[in-house]
């Protein structure tokens, strides 16, 4: 009886997808799934280093506790984003549709788990699904994955409607060319910088303006939970006021707060230039007419091949009348030791590592600024392209 009922349900589903509407819906689902996977993969392939940072966040001890994968984050990132693009291409071409659909299903189930985990436990607040092009909240990312999962299931149900336009040999040729293009593009952005820069530190952006908050910007709204001990019983007072509440006969225990409504956050909110001796020098440095900023976000992970190039370029910049500074999150003594070893003619200052990773995807990398406006930036392979 059960097999007969199952067969009957399959026949009903088949009849639905055999209709014109069913065929059109399958084709639209095919275009949507394929197009979105190609777009998502390409956006991340444009900046695989940035996506690897996001994977490292997921691998952290307090998230998935997979820290042993962190050294391989960049290679995993490249594999995942290229796989996304190629699977998107193959489903659009209807090439090996059944195994491709199973791969797409496995990938989206994995992504759905990650985004749900991030949203529910508030661990990684940005999945990096579309890089810096389109920022999604964890719950938005989870919703997006559920929608994709729905359309992939539609493709399974309407698999007979997925037809190839070109002969199989041509489809395989297009897929191979797509793979080669992905590999070459990935190699290019790794050895230089992302071709398309969607970050707040892109060329022509002014850092000072990016840090400013408009006068009419919405402010965050907080709720405060005051706890008092009243004759041995805990009593909570919930208010949006920061004023100390009066509770007759009560002894203060603690106060907690939670955000009811997020306020405006400027595009640049974690950048600073700090000196151990002189404190915050951000405003002063961003007023310099001719400033070269050498970025080494983490000295332990910096490419030694870039050190001699930093020395050569910064000497030229100093001779050309530029003020040159280095910014890093590393230990000041280690930075001083490097400066002495390489005979750098500039001083290092401290800054937030995450901000420096966002500024430039090269370690070391260089920025050319005029009064806080980024005029140019370069990977250590391209320092000579910066005009002084």
N, C-alpha and C positions, 0 to 999 in steps of 0.2 A: 504493500500500500504506500509506504514512504517513497519508494523508487518511482511509483506511478505519479505521486504528487509532485515530486521533484522534476520529473520529466514534463509534467503539465506546466509547472512554473517556468521551466526553461523555454517551452514552446510559446508561452505568453510573452516572455521577455523578447524572444526572437521575433515574434510577430510585431511587437512594438518597434524594434529597431529595423525591421524590414520596411516600415512605412517611410514615406518621403521625409516626414518630420524627424523620424528617428535617424535617418541617414544624414540629414543636414546637421542635427545636433551632434552626431558623432564627428563629422568633419570639423565643425566649429570647436569641439573639444580638442580635436587633434591639433588644430592651429593654435589654440590657446595654450595647451600644455607644451607643445614644441617651442612656440615663440617665447613663452615665459622662461623655460629652461635655458634657451640660448641667450636671452637677454640677461638673466640672472648670472649665468656662468661667465658671459663676456665682461660684465661690469666688474666681477671679482677678478677675472683674469687680467684686467687692466691694472689691478693693484693687488697682486697675490701676496705681497709682503704684509699689507694691511689685513688681509683675510687670515694670514698665518698668525698675526697678533690676536685676532679674535679666537682662533682655535686654541691658542695658548691659554686664553682666559677660561675656555671650557675644560682644558686639561688640568687646571689648577687643583690643588689638594682639597679646597673647600667647595669645589663644584663637582666634577666627575672623578677626581682623584686618579688621573691618568698622566701624571707628570713625566713618566718615562717616555711619553710620546712627544713632549715639548721640543726636544732637539730635532725632531723630524717634521715639525709643524709646517714649514714652508713647502716641503715636498708633498705632504698630505694635502695642503691647500691647492697646489698646482694640479695634483691628480683629480681632486674633487671638482674643481672648476672646469677643467678640460672635459671630464666625464659628463658634467652637466651639459656643456655645449654639444658634445658629440651625440649624446642621447637625444637631445632636442632636435638635432639635424636628422638623425635616423628615424625618429617617429614622424617627422614631417615628410620624409621620403618614403615612409612605409617600408623601411628596410629591416628585415628580421623582426617584425613587429611584436611577436609573442615574447621572445627573450628580452627585447628592449622594454616592453611594458613591465615585465617582472623586475627589471633593473630600476625603472622609474618608480615602481611601487616600493621597492626596498629603500631607495634613496629618500622618497618622501616620507615614509614611515620613520626613518632615522631622523630626518629633519623635524618632523612633527614631535617626536620625543624630546629632542633638544629644545625646541621652542616652548613646549609645555613645561619642561623642567625649569627653563629660565623664567618663564612667566609666573609659575606657581610658587617657586622658591625665591624668586627675585635675585637670581645669582648673576646672570649676564644680561644687562639691560638693553643691549643691542646685538641682535644675532649676526649682523653683517650680511644679511641675505642679499642686499643690493648695494653693498659697499657703502661709500659715502654719498652715493647718488641719491638714495632714498632711505631715510632713517625710519625704521619701524619700531614701535614699542614691542615688548615681548608678547603681549596678547594679540597685537596686530599681526605679528609674525606667525603666531600659532593659528590664527584665523585664516591667514593666507595659505598655510600648509593644509588645513582642513579642506579649503576650497579646491586646492590642487589635487588632493587625495580623491575628492568626489569626482572630478573630471577624469582622473586616471581610471577609476572604477568604471566610468561611462565608456571609456575606450576598451576596457576588457569586455564589457557587455556587448558593445557594438563592433567588435574586432573584425567581423566580416565586411564591414562598411569601409574599413581602412584600405584603400586601394593605392597602388603605386602609379604615379604619372609617367615616370621614365622606366626604361629597361633596368634590370638588376645591375648590370655592369656599370651603367652610368651612375646609379645610386651609390654603388661601392666607390666609384671614382670620386664623386662629390664628397663622400664621407672621409676618404683618405686625404683629399686636399684640405678639408676642414680641419682634420687632425694636424696636418703639417702646418697650416696657418696658425693654429692655436699654439703649437710648440714654438714656432718662430716669434710670434707676438709675445708669448710669455718670456722667452729668452731676452727679447728686446727690453721689456719693461724692468726685468730684473737687473740688467746691466746698465740701465739708465734710470728713468723715473716714469711713473704712470703717464701714459699719453694724454689721458683726460683727467684733469684734476678737479674734483668736486669738493675739496676740503676748504675750510675758511682761511687757509694759509696759501691759497693759490696765487700765482703771479698777478699783480695789480691790486691785490687785497691790501688794505691798511689795517695793521694789527691793532692800533689804538682804537680805530672806529669799530673793529670787530669785538672789542672788549667793553664798549660803552653800552649803557642801559638807557633807553629812551625815558624821559620824565613820565610819560603816560603809560609805561609798560605795566602790565598786571603784576601785582606782588603776590608772593605765596601766602596761603592762608593755613595757619596751624591750629591744631586743637591740643589743649593741655589737659592731662589727667593727673590731678593732685590727689595723693593718697594720705589719709590721716588715720591715726589710731585713736578711736573714740571708745574708751572704756573696754579695751581689749578687742574691739571689732574694727576691721578695716573699712573705712568709708572713702569713696571716690567722689571728687568734685570735677566735673568735666566743663571746661570753659575755653573760649577762644582768647581770653584776656591773659596777659602775662602778670597781672596783679596778683599778689599773694592773697588767697581767699581766707576769710576768717571763719573758723570752725570752732564753735564753743565747746570747750572741754576736750578738744582734739590735739594730738601731737603729730607734727609733720613727720611723714615717713619718706616720701619721694615724690618726684614729678616726672612724668613721661610726656612725650609729644609725638604727634603724627601729622603728616601733611594732608590737609583736606583738599587743597587745590594747588597745583604747581604754579609757580610764578614764571615770569619771562627769564629765560637763560640766554645770555648773549652767545653768539657763535663761538667766540673765543673766551673761555672762562677759567682756564687753568694755566695760563702762560705767565711766567715771571722771570726776571733776571736778578738773582740774589748774589750778594757778596757776603762772605763770612765777617768781613770787617765793616762794610758800609751799609749792609742791609739791602732793601729793595731798590734796585737801580733801573727798573723797567722803564719808567717814564723818561728818565734822562737818556737812556740808550736809544729809545725810539724817537728822540728828537734829533739824533745825529743826521747830518746832511748826507754823509757818505759812510755807510756802515757795512762791513762784511762780517757775517755771523757764521762761525764754524760750529756745526752741530754734531756732537758725538753723544747720542742719547745714553749709551752704556759702553764704557770703555772695554769691558770684558768681551763684548760682542762686536766691537769695532773691527773693521777689516784693515789689517796692517798694511796692505797694499796701498791704502789711501793716505797713510801718514806722511809719506814723502811728498805726495801730491799736495797735501795741505801746506806743508812747509814751502814748497815752490810757489804756490799760488798766493799765499798770504804775504810772502816777502814782496812779491810784485805789487800786491794791493797796498801795502804800507808805503812803498816807494811812490805809488800813484796818489798818495794823500788820503787813503781810506783809514778809518779807525777799524781795527780788527779785534774781535772778541771771540772767545769760545764759550759754548754753553753745553752743560752736561749734567747728568744726575749722579755721576760717579763720585767716589771718594776724592776730596780735594787733594790729598797727599798723592794719590795715584795719578791724578791729572798733572800735578806739579812734576812728578817724576818723568812722565811722558814728555812734558814741555821741555824739561832739561835734556832728556835724551835726544829729542828731535830738534832741539835749539829753536823752538817756536818763539817768535817775537811778539807774542800777545798773551793776555791773561785769560784764564778760564773762570766762568761764573756758573752758578748752580741754577737748575731749572727742573721742572717736573718731567719725569721720563715719558709719561703718556703723551704730554703736550709735544715733546720733542719728536716722538715717533710719528705724531700726526703732521708736524710741520714738514718733514721731508723723509722719504723712504730710502735714505742712504745713511750709512754709519761708517765713516763720516760723510757729511754733506755740507753744502755752502749756500747761504742766502746773501743776496745783495739788496740792501734796503736804503731808501731815502726818506727820512722823517717817518719811519714806521711803515712805509709802503714797500711791499716786496716787488722789486724790479726784476729780479731773476733768481733762479735757484738751480742747483746742479748736483748730480750724482758725482762721486769722486772720479768716475771715468770721464766726466765731461767738464771738469773745472776750466779747461782752456777755452770753453765756449762762452764763458762769462766775460763780457767786455768791460774793461776798466777805463 
